[in-house]
């Protein structure tokens, strides 16, 4: 039986499979990190989404909306991780500048 290129159900099946693979990759990546509250909450959300996706609780029409919501949550999670590095770098820079300038002030 030949599938047409415009067959919507065929496109949803491919999208569902790719979305599930993306979630699996993300789960494997997160499990390598140190366990903290942010990581465990994000991991629980992804595992729950994957379980719903695998059990077909998410209908085909809702896949795109769930995918976009997942990308938004992923961006927020990555932003939280980057912000800590930026704040830490700024504090380190500030401490170094103070340690250099304090001997000249005294």
C-alpha positions in Angstrom: 0.0 0.0 0.0 1.6 3.2 -1.1 1.4 6.3 1.1 0.8 9.7 -0.4 3.1 12.6 0.5 0.2 14.6 1.8 -1.1 11.9 4.1 -1.5 13.7 7.5 -1.5 10.5 9.6 1.8 9.5 8.1 3.3 12.8 9.0 2.0 12.6 12.6 3.6 9.2 13.0 7.0 10.5 11.9 6.6 13.5 14.1 5.6 11.3 17.1 8.7 9.1 16.6 11.1 12.0 16.3 9.6 13.7 19.3 10.0 10.5 21.3 13.6 10.2 20.2 14.2 13.8 21.2 12.7 13.2 24.6 14.9 10.0 25.1 18.0 11.9 24.2 17.1 14.7 26.6 16.4 12.2 29.4 19.8 10.6 28.9 21.5 14.0 28.9 19.8 15.1 32.1 20.5 11.9 34.0 24.3 12.6 33.6 24.0 15.8 35.6 24.2 16.2 39.3 20.9 15.7 41.0 19.3 18.9 42.3 15.7 20.2 42.5 15.7 21.9 39.1 17.1 18.8 37.3 14.7 16.4 39.1 11.7 18.5 38.3 12.7 18.9 34.6 13.4 15.1 34.4 10.0 14.3 36.0 8.3 16.5 33.4 10.1 14.9 30.5 9.5 11.3 31.7 5.8 12.1 32.2 5.6 13.6 28.7 7.3 10.6 27.2 5.0 8.2 29.0 1.9 10.1 27.7 3.4 10.1 24.2 4.1 6.4 24.3 0.6 5.5 25.7 -1.0 7.7 23.0 -2.6 9.9 25.7 -1.5 12.8 23.5 -3.6 13.0 20.4 -2.0 13.5 17.0 -3.5 17.0 16.6 -2.0 18.0 19.9 1.6 16.9 19.1 2.7 20.3 17.7 1.4 22.2 20.7 3.1 19.8 23.1 6.3 19.9 21.1 6.3 23.7 21.3 5.6 23.7 25.0 8.5 21.2 25.5 10.8 23.5 23.6 9.8 26.5 25.8 10.4 24.5 29.0 13.7 23.3 27.6 14.8 26.9 26.9 13.8 28.0 30.4 15.8 25.1 31.9 18.9 25.9 29.9 18.5 29.6 30.7 18.4 28.8 34.4 21.7 26.8 34.1 23.4 29.5 32.1 22.4 32.3 34.5 24.2 30.6 37.4 27.4 30.5 35.3 27.1 34.2 34.3 26.4 35.3 37.9 29.3 33.2 39.2 31.6 34.6 36.5 30.6 38.2 37.4 31.2 37.5 41.1 34.6 36.0 40.4 35.5 39.0 38.2 34.3 41.4 40.9 36.4 39.6 43.6 39.5 39.7 41.4 39.0 43.4 40.7 38.6 44.1 44.4 41.6 42.1 45.4 43.7 44.0 42.9 42.5 47.5 43.8 42.3 47.2 47.6 46.1 47.1 48.1 46.4 50.4 46.2 43.7 52.1 48.3 45.4 51.3 51.6 
